[in-house]
């Protein structure tokens, strides 16, 4: 009973009342909204036969277009907000280098640090935000902090051309989730006396072809003891049945990894790297439960199994109305695994794996639950993906207050969660693009904090994409191996430190 009550307090109600009235609607007849439409060269309004006004974005090849209007911050701050709209689009081009773009339905805000945050719609279930999709109601949800201000709604196309329509845009509100850290007493996580060792290692490549015995020998030489293996389907991973079938085909790959791990002293994390759209439907969620039952049956008792990483960076916002809240659903996954494997560590996470999301999860009652975050702050520095940019932001940067103290502040919430709940913390991913000036210093500062706090960690990534590679030089124009580069030295120092 306590656990169910806690889930309710943390997650809020699952459903909006049937007769709930929207708190705000985008009235396209208002002068200020019409003025915003007028300022966008690709935007126009049309009135349908049913009398409903529709915003149209028609961006020619090589162009994008969007309309941004202010939102009433006082109605969003401190609330759990459900956004909805009817959206249709066609001929929307793929947003090269930015797959999170395309059709844009976003409600950004400034947080208490003065940083703009960009919560947004993640697309229709089993569909991309480009290409074509007939009109359908879209939903997404987000918990706005109490200090949210300068809120803006953006509708349009970003780094894509094509045609998109938006109508009946509005939002509803509920009370925001409660932080577990405010409860008295704060529940405590439970662990066996003997668990796998502190994990220090790397994220895997996509394919077993890149994880041959030579790769294991290299990691062993580095003193890596943990490999986070991503079950990342190359194509078609937005379809639940297709993904489930593909995962079953990977059982033999996992067996090879456990065999090599035992030979070279490297523990394996099984990471379900699925498309978040699978979690947007009841059928998709049920499929993932069965995927984990299958993985637990196959992997239970295997040598060097460190843990089951349930969901990689899940978008907990975009889902069909009526589905259980994310914290409750993740609890269902935990229980599905525990029915089969009562002891192996199960790894849970918050929205998108955010370092600020753990406090809105419960302390699940099952034992040996590890809480994971992914850490890429400041994102403007770590994710300078365009190698042709010419100039790049650097770390540290006194003008931006980017230094080790900044990193410590960003991790303060996770540290508080650890101290108050006693939970084991695993930084499942962290990195900086290899050509970012000061990437070596950034990695060293991050690793020193992880080690100070006693956290497990895995660098993103080993022999995946050269942009994250520890084995290549920092030259954005080339792909040259450099075994003496500063980023590799920083990670090796952490791996080989005497303990």
GIBELLIN-V29641 format. One record per backbone hydrogen bond with DSSP energy under -0.5 kcal/mol. CO is the residue of the C=O (numbers start at 0). NH is the residue of the N-H. E is the energy in kcal/mol with one decimal. If there is no record, write none. Layout:
CO|NH|E + CO|NH|E
//
This chain:
0|4|-2.6 + 1|5|-2.6 + 2|6|-2.4 + 3|7|-2.0 + 4|8|-2.5 + 5|9|-2.6 + 6|10|-2.6 + 7|11|-2.6 + 8|177|-1.3 + 13|321|-0.6 + 16|19|-2.0 + 23|170|-2.2 + 24|26|-1.3 + 25|27|-1.0 + 26|29|-1.9 + 29|33|-2.5 + 30|34|-2.2 + 31|35|-1.6 + 32|36|-2.1 + 33|37|-2.3 + 34|38|-1.7 + 35|39|-0.6 + 36|39|-1.1 + 38|40|-0.7 + 39|42|-1.9 + 41|57|-2.7 + 43|55|-3.1 + 45|47|-0.5 + 45|53|-3.0 + 47|50|-2.1 + 51|47|-2.7 + 52|167|-0.5 + 53|45|-2.1 + 54|165|-2.2 + 55|43|-2.0 + 55|57|-0.5 + 56|163|-2.5 + 57|59|-0.6 + 58|161|-2.3 + 59|62|-2.2 + 64|156|-3.8 + 66|154|-2.4 + 68|152|-3.2 + 70|72|-1.2 + 71|74|-2.1 + 71|75|-0.6 + 72|75|-1.3 + 72|76|-2.9 + 75|78|-2.1 + 77|175|-1.2 + 78|80|-0.7 + 78|143|-2.7 + 79|173|-2.0 + 80|82|-0.6 + 80|141|-2.0 + 81|171|-2.4 + 82|139|-1.8 + 83|169|-2.3 + 84|86|-0.6 + 84|137|-3.8 + 85|166|-1.7 + 86|135|-1.7 + 87|164|-3.0 + 88|132|-3.0 + 89|162|-2.3 + 90|92|-0.5 + 91|130|-2.5 + 93|95|-1.6 + 94|97|-2.6 + 97|100|-2.5 + 101|157|-2.4 + 102|104|-0.5 + 103|155|-2.0 + 104|120|-2.6 + 105|153|-3.1 + 107|151|-2.2 + 108|116|-3.2 + 109|148|-1.9 + 110|113|-2.3 + 114|110|-2.4 + 116|108|-1.9 + 118|106|-2.1 + 123|126|-1.5 + 128|102|-2.4 + 130|91|-2.0 + 132|88|-2.4 + 135|86|-2.5 + 137|84|-1.6 + 139|82|-3.2 + 141|80|-3.1 + 141|143|-0.8 + 143|77|-0.7 + 144|77|-0.8 + 144|147|-1.8 + 148|109|-3.0 + 150|70|-2.6 + 151|107|-1.3 + 152|68|-2.4 + 153|105|-2.4 + 154|66|-2.7 + 155|103|-3.4 + 156|64|-1.2 + 157|101|-1.8 + 160|92|-2.3 + 161|58|-2.8 + 162|89|-2.3 + 163|56|-3.0 + 164|87|-1.6 + 165|54|-3.0 + 166|85|-3.0 + 168|25|-3.0 + 169|83|-2.5 + 170|22|-2.2 + 170|23|-1.4 + 171|81|-2.4 + 173|79|-2.7 + 178|181|-1.8 + 179|182|-1.4 + 189|367|-2.9 + 189|368|-0.5 + 192|194|-0.5 + 198|456|-2.5 + 199|224|-2.4 + 199|225|-0.7 + 200|458|-3.0 + 201|227|-2.5 + 202|461|-2.6 + 206|209|-1.4 + 207|210|-1.5 + 211|215|-1.8 + 212|216|-2.6 + 213|217|-2.3 + 214|218|-2.4 + 215|219|-2.6 + 216|220|-2.3 + 217|221|-1.8 + 218|222|-0.7 + 218|223|-2.6 + 219|222|-0.9 + 224|266|-2.7 + 225|201|-1.9 + 226|228|-0.9 + 226|268|-2.7 + 227|203|-2.6 + 227|229|-0.6 + 228|230|-0.6 + 228|270|-2.6 + 229|231|-1.7 + 230|232|-0.7 + 230|272|-0.8 + 235|238|-1.5 + 236|274|-0.7 + 237|239|-0.6 + 238|242|-2.6 + 239|243|-2.7 + 240|244|-2.3 + 241|245|-2.2 + 242|246|-2.6 + 243|247|-1.9 + 244|248|-1.4 + 245|249|-0.7 + 246|249|-1.4 + 247|250|-1.3 + 249|253|-2.5 + 250|254|-2.2 + 251|255|-1.8 + 252|256|-2.2 + 253|257|-2.7 + 254|258|-2.1 + 255|259|-2.6 + 256|260|-3.1 + 257|261|-2.3 + 258|262|-1.7 + 259|263|-2.2 + 260|264|-1.1 + 260|265|-2.3 + 264|266|-0.5 + 266|226|-2.6 + 267|269|-0.5 + 267|305|-2.7 + 267|306|-1.2 + 268|228|-2.8 + 268|270|-0.8 + 269|271|-0.6 + 269|308|-3.1 + 270|230|-3.1 + 270|272|-1.2 + 271|273|-1.4 + 271|311|-1.4 + 274|277|-1.9 + 275|278|-1.5 + 276|279|-1.5 + 277|280|-0.8 + 279|319|-2.5 + 280|284|-2.3 + 281|285|-2.4 + 282|286|-2.2 + 283|287|-2.0 + 284|288|-1.8 + 285|289|-1.9 + 286|290|-2.4 + 287|291|-2.3 + 288|292|-1.9 + 289|293|-2.4 + 290|294|-2.5 + 291|295|-2.7 + 292|296|-2.2 + 293|297|-2.1 + 294|298|-3.0 + 295|299|-2.1 + 298|301|-2.6 + 301|304|-1.1 + 303|267|-3.4 + 303|305|-0.8 + 305|344|-0.6 + 306|269|-2.4 + 306|308|-0.6 + 307|309|-1.0 + 307|346|-3.5 + 308|271|-2.2 + 310|312|-0.7 + 313|315|-1.0 + 313|351|-3.6 + 316|318|-0.9 + 319|322|-1.5 + 324|328|-2.4 + 325|329|-3.1 + 326|330|-1.5 + 327|331|-1.5 + 328|332|-1.8 + 329|333|-2.4 + 330|334|-2.4 + 331|335|-2.0 + 332|336|-2.1 + 333|337|-2.6 + 334|338|-1.7 + 336|339|-1.6 + 336|340|-3.3 + 339|341|-0.5 + 344|307|-2.4 + 345|347|-0.5 + 345|369|-2.9 + 346|309|-2.0 + 347|371|-3.0 + 349|352|-2.4 + 350|353|-2.4 + 352|373|-2.9 + 353|356|-1.5 + 356|359|-1.3 + 357|360|-2.3 + 358|179|-3.5 + 361|363|-1.1 + 367|345|-2.1 + 367|369|-0.6 + 368|423|-0.6 + 369|347|-3.0 + 369|371|-0.5 + 370|425|-2.3 + 372|427|-1.6 + 372|428|-0.8 + 373|375|-0.6 + 374|430|-0.7 + 377|380|-1.4 + 377|381|-2.3 + 378|382|-2.4 + 380|383|-0.8 + 381|432|-2.0 + 382|384|-1.8 + 384|386|-1.2 + 385|388|-1.7 + 388|390|-0.9 + 396|399|-0.6 + 396|400|-0.6 + 396|401|-2.5 + 397|400|-0.6 + 400|402|-0.8 + 401|395|-0.6 + 401|396|-2.1 + 402|406|-2.0 + 403|407|-2.4 + 404|408|-2.1 + 405|409|-2.3 + 406|410|-1.6 + 408|411|-1.1 + 410|414|-2.4 + 411|415|-2.5 + 412|416|-2.2 + 413|417|-2.4 + 414|418|-2.6 + 415|419|-2.5 + 416|420|-2.2 + 416|422|-0.5 + 417|421|-2.3 + 420|188|-2.8 + 423|370|-2.7 + 424|455|-2.3 + 425|372|-1.8 + 425|427|-1.3 + 426|457|-2.1 + 428|374|-2.7 + 429|459|-2.6 + 432|435|-1.9 + 435|438|-1.9 + 436|394|-1.9 + 437|441|-2.4 + 438|442|-2.4 + 439|443|-2.3 + 440|444|-2.7 + 441|445|-2.4 + 442|446|-2.8 + 443|447|-2.2 + 444|448|-1.6 + 445|449|-2.4 + 446|450|-2.6 + 447|451|-2.2 + 448|452|-2.2 + 449|453|-0.7 + 449|454|-2.6 + 450|453|-0.8 + 455|426|-3.1 + 456|200|-2.2 + 458|202|-3.5 + 458|460|-0.6 + 460|462|-0.6 + 464|467|-1.7 + 464|468|-0.5 + 465|468|-0.9 + 466|433|-2.7 + 470|481|-2.7 + 473|475|-0.7 + 474|477|-1.1 + 479|472|-2.8 + 481|484|-1.7 + 484|488|-1.9 + 485|489|-2.2 + 486|490|-2.0 + 487|491|-2.9 + 488|492|-2.3 + 489|493|-1.3 + 490|494|-2.2 + 491|495|-2.9 + 492|496|-0.6
//
